[in-house]
Amino acid sequence: MAITGGVKFFNENKIKDGTAVGSTGDASAKFALDLDVDTYWRSVGSTDSDTETLTVTFASQTIDRILILDCNFKSFTIKYDSGGSFTHFANVTTIGGATKTNITETAFAQDSSYYEFDSVTTTRLQISVTTTQTTNAQKYLSQFIATSEIGTFAGYPEISSVKIDRNSRSKRTLSGRFSVQKSLETFGYSIKFKNYSVDSLYSVDLDLAFTLLESEDPFIVYPCGGRYESKHFRYAAPGFRLKDAKLVQISKTYKLKYNRNIYTNPVD
């Protein structure tokens, strides 16, 4: 396990078909699993003296990665069901590469978080939240993802463009003004391996790229790789924020050649 800043790829959310129940705000609990960045589980009538829980029950799954995206939690714990009781995860690595004995935060200040841990097989997960980053605010969470990692790029291929599309449609009215309508945003990424080394350290990235190409299932891309500090991102642009873990599939063909057509040379 390592959070190096390399782009990470995960299998799709393994608990997406589960049943989510909130201690309050139960009617909105399902929104934490719906893959929609514009919907939220939100507590009702909660203060910082109340501990709210979100419990997800699902068919048995083996997981080693958890993401909580777009939330306002300050103090919280995430556990898994181990034989009928909720148990802490072990050997945890979190955003920025920090190591922890379990998934417990007491002064969390970001809007999203990511955790790597020893693999477990379970049928239930539970988030317990006490305080929020704004005193006595309602607790909220957009996406709760539990999954397994496909791989992480060892090197740094070029993410040549991040396309954010609102599918804007404009119509000119009789007055000469424009009426503009926008849909929810979609993301697209292009990745280029330019003059990319094929030695054993970096050729694993090419293997990972072909694994993704051959996948019949969608997968999650996490461009920030779990890093957020200023030494990695002076400015957290959309597409590279902690909350930008996107479910994608490859939509275009691969184009590959050896540099100058010499097979021992790096790859483009």
Disulfide bonds with the S-S distance in Angstrom:
none
